[in-house]
Amino acid sequence: MPRFFFHYRTDDELIPDEDGSELPDLEAAENSAAALAKAIVEHAASTGGDTRLPRSIEITDANGEELLYLVFWAGPKFGADEEGDDEDEMFDVPATVH
């Protein structure tokens, strides 16, 4: 089974995944990255972090070859007030960039 690495990138730093995860294919890796993105946004929201900042997860293979970038942030729910400043009206919006 192939090993995929999920490197977390913000504007300020890159946090490398030193261990990686064995997954059946790139689609499974993309799904794992989306779940990780959701957890990162939820953690930022629970600790008072800015959930609207774009972040990304860079998926590489065991040789370090870049396979996929998952860019994510939180935005207002559909139907939220125009200011969008009600924290209860936030949700994560993962967007995949190939």
C-alpha positions in Angstrom: 0.0 0.0 0.0 1.4 3.4 -0.9 2.5 5.9 1.8 1.2 9.5 1.6 2.6 12.5 3.5 0.3 15.4 4.5 2.4 18.6 4.9 0.5 21.5 6.5 1.2 24.9 5.2 0.2 28.4 6.4 1.4 31.8 5.3 4.0 31.6 8.0 5.3 28.1 8.1 5.4 24.5 6.7 4.7 21.7 9.2 6.1 18.6 7.6 4.5 15.2 8.1 7.4 12.9 9.0 5.5 9.7 9.3 2.9 9.6 6.6 0.0 7.2 6.3 -0.5 4.1 4.2 -3.6 4.5 2.1 -5.0 2.6 -0.9 -4.8 5.4 -3.4 -4.7 9.2 -4.0 -8.4 9.5 -3.7 -8.2 8.1 -0.1 -5.4 10.5 0.6 -7.5 13.4 -0.6 -10.4 12.3 1.6 -8.0 12.1 4.6 -6.6 15.5 3.8 -10.2 16.9 3.7 -10.9 15.4 7.1 -7.6 16.9 8.5 -8.5 20.3 7.0 -11.9 20.2 8.8 -10.2 19.3 12.1 -7.7 22.2 11.6 -10.5 24.7 11.0 -12.5 23.4 13.9 -9.4 23.7 16.2 -8.7 27.2 15.0 -12.3 28.2 15.7 -12.3 26.6 19.2 -9.1 28.4 20.2 -10.0 31.9 18.8 -7.9 31.5 15.7 -8.8 33.2 12.4 -10.7 30.5 10.4 -10.9 32.7 7.3 -7.1 32.5 6.5 -6.4 30.2 3.6 -4.3 27.2 4.5 -3.2 24.2 2.5 -2.2 20.5 2.9 0.4 19.3 0.4 0.2 15.6 -0.3 3.4 14.0 -1.4 4.4 10.4 -2.0 7.3 8.5 -0.3 9.8 10.0 -2.7 8.7 13.6 -1.9 6.9 14.0 -5.2 4.1 16.6 -4.9 0.8 14.9 -5.8 -2.0 17.2 -4.7 -2.7 20.5 -2.8 -5.8 20.9 -0.8 -6.5 24.5 -0.1 -9.1 25.3 2.7 -10.6 28.0 4.9 -13.9 28.8 6.6 -16.5 31.0 5.2 -20.1 32.1 6.1 -22.9 29.6 5.8 -25.3 30.3 3.0 -28.1 32.6 4.3 -25.8 34.1 7.0 -26.1 37.8 7.6 -24.2 40.0 5.2 -21.4 40.8 7.7 -20.7 37.1 8.3 -19.3 37.9 11.7 -21.5 35.5 13.7 -19.1 32.7 14.6 -22.0 30.2 14.8 -22.6 30.9 11.1 -19.2 29.6 10.0 -18.3 26.3 8.3 -15.3 24.9 6.5 -15.1 25.0 2.7 -12.5 22.6 1.5 -11.5 23.3 -2.1 -9.2 21.0 -4.0 -6.7 22.5 -6.4 -5.0 20.0 -8.8 
